[in-house]
Amino acid sequence: MISAEVAVHVLALVGDLSMGQPPAQSQRAARLAAQVAQLDGAGAQDILHARLVALLRWSGCTANAAGFANLLGDDVGGREAMLRHGLPPDHPLTFSNIEPLARIHCEVAGDVAGMLGLPPAVEAGLRHVWEHFDGSGAPQQLSGDQVPALVYYTSLAGDLDILGRTHGTDSAIRMVLASGGIKYPAPLAERVAAQAGAWLAALDGQDTLASSGELPAHEVPLSIVADLIELKLPWLTGYSRRVSELAARAAALAGLPPLQQQGLVRAALLHGIGRVSVSNTIWERAGRPGVDDWERIRLAPYWTARAGALIPALREHTALASQLYERLDGTGYFRGLDHDTLGQPARLLAVAAAHAALRARRPWRAALTMGEAADLLTQQAVDGLFDADAVRWVLAAAAGDAGNSLPVPVRKGLLSEREVEVLRRISLGESNKEAARVMQISPSTVRTHVESIFRKLQCSTRAAATLKGLNLGLI
């Protein structure tokens, strides 16, 4: 468990990295959104809500990363260009192909706010964060007063910061004024434009994590962060949870102190932060990654470590999480640490992650059996990549869990057993046809089950169903 405030900050960072933004962009936008709300006469609660919506406005972007990668060739770089108005004139984005992506984004972002226990106004703002004043937005093409004012505050603040940083203050003001009456009310854009220069100048050099109002401090499950990150690549669904469970059992068998066991669990759930900075096209490219791809991949644990500097409450856990890809012979990344510097928790975490990955299907290979995974890890320990004791403890932990059946839903009865299996299959990115082939039923039967799942879980997209399924313990 972590505080909701820390969860919001780490999800803001995940969103920034996913959208190709500097790691404090959402923090800057939140400060500006609060100022826009205050300028518009909003009360203290609405100002706080504006900050929260601005911090979490990208929280649905992992869920539609694959769609943007298909459209733009690079979900991270493409969306960065989109935000700074840098897409070429012949770009492929149209309302018809971006509306489904906006719908996924908004539904997941709203669900995240609900899971974090944030106020209903924040959830409503996130569910409409891509709507425009003139009705040209998505997903519902709302207009005018139908759009929550928090959306206008967030949209205006985000534009001002991104355009000011990429085009300069004067150009940013002109572009914001040009969007008045389209994305947000023209009078509001005009009032903001009069203050924009002073606001942007004052923003630079400020402590971006300093609060201008108290963020929620109640505790929430850290797994929400891991689940949201893994929506980026459906074949990773539940991976961090499995690594954390395996690492925790191995640490207990190895006799690590309770605090180190808890630290391993947190590190496992946080290790994917930096993964979102790498385009889906790289993660899903057929064959071995090329030299350029590896340079990007090696930066993933760097950004995980960087999260600790930006969010001090996570520093100890992200430092350990960033060592997940290190190897005892110094061939790992990103620091190239070796047996002289890698402690027992890092050694256990690396083996637990490797075992969980080997035992899961990947787009380029089938899942390994328990015996095959054990043989490979044992040989890699002989070769000097992994610690032999860590391999022994992880294999013992995995063997102790091997006899367990699939997890029993904590909400037993919410979905039928068949629906749980369908949800599990679609959560891994399988189409109706693929799920039907594995389950030996017809695609139309799968479709019927999916419709029932959506109705029971009160969602309309597979990404939202996956997130809710994980949060409810259904998958």
N, C-alpha and C positions, 0 to 999 in steps of 0.2 A: 504494500500500500504506500502511496505517496499523497501529499496534499494536492488538492485540486489546483492550487496556484502553480505548483511545480509542473503538474501535468499540462496545464495550459501553456506554460512557457516552453516546455519541450515539444509540444505539438505545434506551437508557432514556429519553432526552429525547423522541425520536420517539413512544415509547409513551405518555408522560405527555400530550403534546399531543393524541394520538389519542383518549385517554380523557377529555379535558376536565379534566385535572389540572394543578396548578401544575407548573412545569418541573423542580422538584427532588423531586417526590413519590416517585419510585422510589428516589432516593438516600436519602431519609429512611427508606423502608420497608426498604431494604437494611441500614441501621444497626440498625433494630429487629429484623429477622430474625436478624442475627448475635447480638443479645442474647437473643432467644428461644431460639436454638439452644444458646447457652452455658448458659442457665438449665436447659435440658433435658439437660445433660451431654454435649453433642456435642463431638467433638474439633476440633482446629484446621482440618483439611481440610473437615470438614462445615460448620463455621462459614463458611469461605470459600465453599463451594458454596451455602450459604443466601443469602449476599450476591449471588452471581451469578444465582441463580434469581429473587430479588426484583428485581434490576436489569433482567432480561430478561423478566419475566412478561407484559408487554404486547407483546412483540415479534411476536406473531401477530395483533395487533388491526387492522393495516392490511388484512390478507387477508380479514377478514369485515366490513369497514366497510359495504359495500353491503348486506349482510344486515341489519345493525342499522339502517341508514337506512330500509330498507323496513319494518321492524317498528315502529320508534319515531319515524320521521319526521326524525330527526337523530341520526346515529351518534355525534357528539361529545357533544352535550348530553344525549342519551338515556343514554349509558353513564355519564356523570358522575352523573346522577340515580340510576342503578342502583347505583353504588358507594356512594353516601351514603344508600341506602335511601329515595330521594326520588321513586320512580315512583308515579303515582297508583294507587289500588286497582284500577281497571279496565284496567291496562296489559296489553298483548297477549302478554307473554312467558310461554311454557309450556315444559316440558321438551322436548316434541316439536319446537318450532320453534327452541329455543336449542341443542339438542344438535348439530345440524349445524354451527352457528356455532362452538361450542366445539371440535368436532372439527377444523375448519379452523385455528382459533387454535392448538391444541395441536400439531398436526402441523407447521405452519410454524415455531412457536417452537422445537420440538425440532430441526427441520432447520437453523435458524439457528445453534443451539448447535453442531451438528455442523460446519457450514461455518466457524465461528469456531475450531474446534479445541478446544472446551472439554471438560472432563472428562465421561465417560459419566454420572456421577451428576447433573450439571447438566442434561444433555440429557434424562434420564429424568424429572427433576423438572418440566421445562417441558412434557413430553409429557403430564403428568397434573395440570397446575397448576389445573384447574377441578374436580378430584375432591373429594368431601366425606367426612368420617369415617363418616357414616351411610349412605353409598352413594347419596345423592341428587344427586351431582354428575355431571359429564360429562367426557369423552365415553364412558367405559366403565363408569360407575357402580361403581367400585371402592369398597371400604370398609375401615375399620380399618387393619391392618398391610399391606394390599395397596397402600395409598397411601404413597409415599415420605415420610419424615418432613420432608424439605425443603419439601414442599408445605404441610404444616401450619405450619411456621415462617413461610413466605412469606405464607400466607393470613392468619394471625393478625396478623402485623406490618402488612400492608397495611390490614386492617380497623381496627386500633388507630390508625394515623396518619390515615387518611381520616375516620373517625368522630370522632376527637378534634378534628380541624381543623374539621369541619362541625357537630358537635353539642356539643362541649365534652368535657373529660376524663371527668367523672362519667358522662355519658350513654354515652360510648364504652365505658367499663368495663362498664356494665350490658349493653350490646348485645353485647359480646364474650362475656360470661358466658352470655348467652342463646343464643349460637351454639355454646357448648361442648357436645360430644356430637352436634352436627349437622355443622358445617363442620370442626371440629378436636376433638381429645380434650378432654373436660371438665376433667380434672386439669391439663392444660397451660394451658388458658384461665384456670383459677383461680390458678395460679402466676404467670402473666403479669399478671393483674389486680392482684395485690398489688404489682407493680413498675411498673405502667403510668404512674401519676402522675409518678413520679420520672423515668422514661425520657422521657416526652413533654416535661417541663419542661427536661431537659438537652438535648434534641434541638434546640430552638429556638436559633438563633444560631450553631450549629456550622457549620464548613466542610463542606458536604455532599459535596464531592469528595475529602475527605481519606480515606485508606485505613486501615482497621484490619487489613489483611492485603494482601499483594501480589496484584494481579490479573494475569492472563496478559499477558506482554509480547511474545509472538511476533507477527510481521506477518501481516496478512490483507488481502484485496482490499477497497478502499474501495467497489467496485461492489456489495458485499453490502448496504451501507446504501441505495444508490440503488434497487436491485432491490426491497428490502423496502418502501420508501416507496411505490413505484409499484404495488404490489399493491392499494393503496387504490382506484385507478381503472384497471381493466384496459386501457383504451384508451391509457394512458400507458406500457405495458410496453416497456422498453428505451429510453425517450425520453432519459433522462439519459446513458445510454451513448452514444447517437448524438450528443447535444450535445457530450459530451467529446471524442469522436473527431473531429468536424468542427472544433471549436474548436482542438484540438491541431494538426490539419493546416493550418488557416488561420494559426495563430500561427507555425508553422514557415515557411510561405510569406512571412509578413510580416517574418520575421527577428527575432522576439522571442527574448530569451535563454532558454536551457533552463529556468532556474528559473521564469520567467514562464509558459513552456509547461506545466510541471508544475503550477503553481498554477491555471492555467485548467482543466486536467483535473480537479483536485480540487474546484474551485468548481462545475464542471458536475455532478459526482456528488453534491454536497452541497446544491444549490440547492433541492431539494424538501422539505427538513426542515420548513419552515413550512407547506407545503401541507396536511400532515396535521391541522393545527389547524382547518381549514375543513371543514364538513360536506359529505358527498357530495351531499346534496340541493341545495346551492348550486352545486357544480361541474357537476352534471348537469342543472340546471334548463334547460328549453327556452327559447330566446330570449335576449336580452341580460340580463345581471345587473341587478337593481334597485339603488337607492341603498343599501339595507341590505346587500345581498349584496356590493357593492363595498367597503363598510367592512370586512367580514370578509376579503375577498380581499386588500385592501391590507396587512393584518396578516401575511400569509403570509411575505413577505420580511423583515418585522420579526423574526419568530421565528427565521428562518434566521440573521440577524445576531446575535440574542440567544444563539444556540448558542455563538458564539465567546466571549462573556463567561462562559458557564457551563462551557465546555470550552476552556481557553486554547490547547491544542494545535491547535485548529481556527480560532483567531481570524482569522488572515490570510485563510484560504480562505473562511470563511463571510462575511467582510466583502465580498469580491469577489462571492461567490454572491448576496448580497442585493441587488446592483446589476443583476441580470439583467433586471429589468423597468423600469429607468430609461431615459429617452429624452433625446436631446441637446437637445430644445426644452423640457425641464423638465416634460413632461406625464406622465412615468412615475411609478412608486411603488416604495418607500414614502416615500422622502425628497424626491422631486421634484428630484433632481440634474440638472444640465445640462452642456453642452459644456465649461464652465469647470472642472468637477470630475470628469468621467468620463475616466479614462485609457484607453489603448489596449487593455489586457486586458479591461476592462469593455465597451468598444465591440465587440470581437470576440465576447465571450461573448453579448451581447444579440442580435447578428445570427445567430450560430450557433444559438441557442435558437429564434429566430423561424423560421429556415429549416427546422430539424428539425420544428418544429410544423406549418408549412405543408405539408411533404411527407408528413405522416402523416394518416390518416383520423381524424376526430373524430365524436362522435355527431351533431353538428349540421351536418357538411359532409364532402364527399369530400376525399381528398388532392389537393393541387395538383400539377400536372406540374412538372418542372424549369423549364421556360420560364415558366410562370405564377408560380411562386415567385420566380424571378429578376426578372421584370417588376415584381412587387409590391414587393419589397425595394428595387429601384432607384428606384422612384417614391417610396417612403417616405424614402429618403436625400435625394432632391430636396426633399421636403417638410420636411426637417430633423429627422426622428425618429432616423435612423441615420446613422452615419459612412460616407461614400461609400467611403473606402479599406477600411473593415472589410467592407462589403458586397462589394467587389471581391475581397478575399482569401477570404471565405467562399464566394462563388460559384465561385471558382477551385478551392478545396478540394473543394467538392461535385461539380464537373464532373470532377475527377480521380478521384472515387470512383464516378461514375455508371456506368462500364462494368463495375464489379465485380458479380459474381453474389451471391446470398444467401450469408451467411457459411457457411464449411465447418465442420461440427461438429468440435470438438477431440476428441470421443469418437466418431469415425466408426465406424459399424457398431453402435453401441448402439441406435439407432433407424433404421428404414428411412426412405428419403426421403419416402415418403407419411406416415409417422408424424411426421416432423419438421414437415411442412406442417400436419398436423392440430394438433400441439402449438402451432405458431405461431398458428393461427387461434383456438384456445380460450384461448390466453394473452391475446388481445386482448378477451376477454369474449364471443366469439361462441358461440351455442348450437350444438348438434349440427345443427339444421336450417339455421342460417345458414352454418355451415362447409360443410355438404353442398351448399348452393346455389352457393357460390363455387367449390367444388372439383368440382362436377358429379358427385357421387356420392350414394348414398342415406344418409339419417340413420342407418340401422342399420349401415352400413359405417363411418361416423364413430364410432359408439358402440363398435364392435369395435376400432377403432384406439385409441380413448381407453383402453379396458380394457387393451390391450396396452402402451400408454405407461405407465399406472399400474403395471403388473406389472414392467416393465423398470426404471422409475425408483424402484421401491419406495415408492410413495406412494398416497394414496387420495383426494386432492382436487385440483382444478384449480389452486388457488393454489400448493400444494406442487409440483405438476408444473411450473408456470411458473417458480418460484424455482429449482428444480433445473435446468431447461432452460437458464436464463440462466447459472447458475453453471458448467454444463458446456460452455457455448458452443454449445448446440444451437439456440438461437434468438437 
